Amino acid sequence: MQLGPTRLDNRIGVAPMTRTSATDEGLATDPMVSYYTQFARGGFALIITEGTYPDHKYSQGYWNQPGICNEEQMQAWKRVVDSVHREGGKIFIQLMHAGALSQGNRFKNETLAPSSVQPKGEQMEMYGGNGPFPMPREATKEDIQDVIIGFTEAAKRAKKARFDGIEIHGANGYLLDQFLTDYTNQRNDEYGGPTENRVRLLVEVSQHVRGAVGHNMTVGIRISQGKVNDFQHQWEGKEKDAKVIFHQLAEAGLDYIHVTEYEAWQPAFDYKDEHQGAWEPAFGDQGASLAALAKKYGEIPVMANGSLHDPVKAREMIEQGEADVVTIGRGALANSDWPRKVKNNETLNEFHPERFLSPNAKLKDFEIDFGNSHMR
Ligand SMILES: Cc1cc2nc3c(=O)[nH]c(=O)nc-3n(C[C@H](O)[C@H](O)[C@H](O)COP(=O)(O)O)c2cc1C
């Protein structure tokens, strides 16, 4: 499978997962080198990193989240990249601006959002937060320029660190999704109002990142309806919105769109619940999946995510042409060698949230191959 300039050995990727295991200064650590490398060794052709903050302003979301906002952080990530490459894997960095959902930022004491709207829900305990989110400050035009510059400069650093690609985090309720979402974006300027305007910042960030890294690095974006603090959200304009969003993003020069059907994957929820899977209709009880709509209106490669640890479902998404690549989150935590196991018809482990995400999302000792992490 070809994703822009990146050639993948198969169509299976690890979904981005925040593990808050960097140093206080946001540097990737030895355990992270080992953790990411195990997926490449287990047969995943592609790994997408956890959401990484691009700038030293408002983007950091969590304490001990890794960043790529300076040279030191870039060098720390390079060790992860080199190790994954040595195992023959490809690795994209997910650039994430937390916006109003930031619950741990060592650079700023306030949060930034398209509008001053109190976020729904509560801070996530598995990332060390609790209680309501603070009221964010409405971004000025200058703040918006800073956000774009932040993504752009981070993208250049990611290229220097030899990442194969960049995934812009436009999903799950973070800053770019706050711009896209009607109830969190109440602006009256060109970034607010109709869907065409609300998608503008996502398009501009995509264009600038592409401009910064050129065409010999893969650039994609992640899009969802649901959010970490509002699982059930659906686009009001339904398929009309999907058309505007996916078409404009594809026009921005991206190599792929990664869609996730957000489900309640947090530890408090049972893994076996009837969660929304990637194959289910995007709106209501029938109709196309979000992945199929991204393909139809974007006409560029699509990655699908959401309960695709079931190999039958994963295969169907690909065979029916709804997705070009599938990504696996929780199932990859439970089976770092999921592709190898599926190929050999071996039994897959079940994911137990309490094992991986309790009392918090930090990497657990059993996920780290200590022998390996010292051999680089
Ligand atoms: C511990 C954990 C951390 C996550 N962190 C991120 C993240 O940093 N960025 C992101 O886009 N999605 C994140 N997600 C969502 C996953 O990428 C994925 O969409 C979700 O787990 C559903 O896919 P699955 O059914 O294969 O697990 C996270 C999920 C988990 C379980």
The ligand as a Tripos MOL2 file, in Angstrom:
@<TRIPOS>MOLECULE
LIG
   31    33     1     0     0
SMALL
NO_CHARGES

@<TRIPOS>ATOM
      1 C1         -5.0360    4.8850   25.9560 C.3       1 LIG1
      2 C2         -5.5600    5.5360   24.6970 C.ar      1 LIG1
      3 C3         -5.0050    6.7270   24.2890 C.ar      1 LIG1
      4 C4         -5.4480    7.3390   23.1050 C.ar      1 LIG1
      5 N1         -4.8200    8.4830   22.6600 N.ar      1 LIG1
      6 C5         -5.1140    8.9890   21.4370 C.ar      1 LIG1
      7 C6         -4.3310   10.0250   20.8470 C.ar      1 LIG1
      8 O1         -3.3160   10.4960   21.3940 O.2       1 LIG1
      9 N2         -4.7010   10.4770   19.6230 N.ar      1 LIG1
     10 C7         -5.7860    9.9780   18.9550 C.ar      1 LIG1
     11 O2         -6.0880   10.4450   17.8460 O.2       1 LIG1
     12 N3         -6.5400    8.9750   19.4760 N.ar      1 LIG1
     13 C8         -6.2130    8.4540   20.6880 C.ar      1 LIG1
     14 N4         -6.9190    7.3800   21.1750 N.ar      1 LIG1
     15 C9         -8.0020    6.7900   20.3690 C.3       1 LIG1
     16 C10        -7.4860    5.6150   19.5440 C.3       1 LIG1
     17 O3         -6.5720    6.0510   18.5440 O.3       1 LIG1
     18 C11        -8.6390    4.8720   18.8580 C.3       1 LIG1
     19 O4         -9.3370    5.7960   18.0680 O.3       1 LIG1
     20 C12        -9.6050    4.2180   19.8450 C.3       1 LIG1
     21 O5         -8.8990    3.4540   20.8030 O.3       1 LIG1
     22 C13       -10.5960    3.3040   19.1050 C.3       1 LIG1
     23 O6         -9.8920    2.3280   18.3550 O.3       1 LIG1
     24 P1         -9.8180    0.7800   18.8640 P.3       1 LIG1
     25 O7        -11.2280    0.3030   18.8790 O.co2     1 LIG1
     26 O8         -8.9620    0.0780   17.8670 O.co2     1 LIG1
     27 O9         -9.2170    0.8180   20.2280 O.co2     1 LIG1
     28 C14        -6.4940    6.7520   22.3570 C.ar      1 LIG1
     29 C15        -7.0540    5.5590   22.7970 C.ar      1 LIG1
     30 C16        -6.5890    4.9330   23.9320 C.ar      1 LIG1
     31 C17        -7.1800    3.6050   24.3500 C.3       1 LIG1
@<TRIPOS>BOND
     1     1     2 1
     2     2     3 ar
     3     2    30 ar
     4     3     4 ar
     5     4     5 ar
     6     4    28 ar
     7     5     6 ar
     8     6     7 ar
     9     6    13 1
    10     7     8 2
    11     7     9 ar
    12     9    10 ar
    13    10    11 2
    14    10    12 ar
    15    12    13 ar
    16    13    14 ar
    17    14    15 1
    18    14    28 ar
    19    15    16 1
    20    16    17 1
    21    16    18 1
    22    18    19 1
    23    18    20 1
    24    20    21 1
    25    20    22 1
    26    22    23 1
    27    23    24 1
    28    24    25 2
    29    24    26 1
    30    24    27 1
    31    28    29 ar
    32    29    30 ar
    33    30    31 1
@<TRIPOS>SUBSTRUCTURE
     1 LIG1         1 GROUP 0 **** ****
